[in-house]
Amino acid sequence: KMALRHAGMERRFVQFNGGFSKAQLEWLDKVLTFSDNNLERVTVISHLPIHPHSTDPVCLAWNYDEVLSILHSHRSVVCFMAGHDHDGGYFLDECGVHHLTFEGVIETPPDSDAFGTVYVYEDRMILKGKGRVSDRVLLYP
């Protein structure tokens, strides 16, 4: 079973995917440290999903584990929003970070929609979805 999971995770190494550079990861860590020190709440937005349970493995960032490690080392991070996986996905990880992968409009029938509006509050974010995008309440840890 573990070998099958590993093989599934290896599917992310395809040409239409990518990863985050060392410089990008260093920048992210620096910005999140600033946010921690200023008691801010942060939503990181990226094209590529970074949590294996929020996307199909074929859409996962190549070095997702490095990004997750950085996010989990900062108490300011409450949400990671991504695209790339046109079917969408959601997962609340063990550190309380919401991983939200938005459905792609390219896979949406002509008579429907795929978008949402996020309302930000002191203790939560509320996603009001339209069409393929579901409503969600994202409580902060």
C-alpha positions in Angstrom: 0.0 0.0 0.0 2.8 2.4 0.9 4.5 1.7 -2.5 1.3 2.6 -4.3 1.0 5.9 -2.4 4.6 6.7 -3.2 4.0 5.9 -6.9 1.0 8.1 -6.9 2.9 11.0 -5.4 5.6 10.6 -8.1 2.9 11.5 -10.7 3.6 15.2 -9.8 6.8 15.2 -11.8 5.3 16.2 -15.2 6.0 19.1 -17.5 2.8 21.0 -16.7 3.8 21.3 -13.1 6.5 23.1 -11.3 8.0 23.9 -7.9 9.2 26.8 -5.8 12.8 28.1 -6.0 15.1 28.4 -3.1 14.8 32.2 -3.4 11.0 32.0 -3.3 11.0 29.8 -0.2 13.5 32.1 1.6 11.3 35.1 0.7 8.2 33.3 2.0 9.8 32.4 5.3 11.0 36.0 5.8 7.5 37.4 5.1 5.8 34.9 7.4 8.3 35.7 10.1 7.3 39.3 9.8 3.7 38.3 10.0 4.2 36.2 13.0 6.0 39.0 14.8 3.1 41.4 14.0 0.4 38.9 15.0 -1.1 38.9 11.4 -3.1 36.2 9.8 -1.9 35.1 6.4 -3.5 33.5 3.4 -0.9 32.3 0.9 -2.1 32.2 -2.7 -0.3 30.2 -5.4 -1.2 28.5 -8.7 0.1 25.1 -7.5 -1.5 23.2 -4.6 0.9 22.0 -1.9 -1.1 19.5 0.2 -1.5 16.0 -1.1 -5.0 15.8 0.3 -6.2 19.0 -1.4 -5.5 18.0 -5.0 -4.9 15.1 -7.4 -1.2 14.1 -7.0 -0.5 15.0 -10.7 -1.2 18.6 -9.8 0.9 18.8 -6.7 3.9 21.2 -6.6 7.2 19.3 -7.0 8.6 20.4 -3.7 5.3 20.7 -1.8 6.9 19.2 1.3 9.4 22.1 1.6 6.6 24.7 1.4 4.4 22.8 3.9 7.4 22.7 6.3 7.7 26.5 6.1 4.0 27.1 6.5 3.8 24.8 9.5 6.7 26.7 11.2 4.7 29.9 11.3 1.6 30.5 13.4 0.4 33.3 11.2 -0.6 31.0 8.3 -4.4 30.2 8.2 -5.0 29.3 4.6 -3.3 28.3 1.4 -5.4 28.9 -1.8 -4.5 27.4 -5.1 -5.7 26.5 -8.6 -4.2 24.2 -11.2 -6.4 21.2 -10.3 -9.6 22.0 -12.3 -11.6 19.6 -10.2 -10.8 21.6 -7.0 -10.2 20.2 -3.5 -10.1 21.0 0.2 -8.3 19.8 3.2 -7.8 21.1 6.8 -4.3 19.9 7.8 -3.0 18.9 11.2 -1.7 22.4 12.0 -5.1 24.0 11.3 -4.2 25.4 7.9 -7.0 25.3 5.3 -5.9 24.1 1.8 -8.4 25.3 -0.7 -8.0 24.4 -4.4 -10.4 26.2 -6.6 -12.4 24.6 -9.4 -11.3 25.7 -12.8 -13.6 27.7 -15.0 -12.2 25.8 -18.0 -14.0 22.6 -16.8 -17.2 24.5 -16.2 -20.2 24.0 -18.5 -21.2 27.1 -20.5 -24.4 27.6 -18.5 -22.7 27.6 -15.1 -20.0 29.5 -13.1 -17.0 28.7 -11.0 -16.0 31.6 -8.8 -16.4 32.9 -5.2 -16.1 35.8 -2.9 -14.1 35.6 0.3 -15.2 37.7 3.3 -12.5 38.1 5.9 -13.2 38.5 9.6 -11.2 38.5 12.8 -11.7 34.7 13.5 -12.7 33.3 10.1 -13.0 33.6 6.4 -16.3 32.9 4.6 -16.2 31.8 1.0 -19.5 32.4 -0.8 -19.2 30.2 -3.9 -21.0 30.4 -7.2 -21.7 27.5 -9.5 -19.1 24.8 -9.0 -17.5 26.5 -6.0 -19.0 25.5 -2.7 -19.7 27.8 0.2 -17.2 27.3 3.1 -16.5 28.7 6.5 -12.8 28.6 7.3 -12.2 29.1 11.0 -8.7 30.2 12.1 -6.8 27.9 14.5 
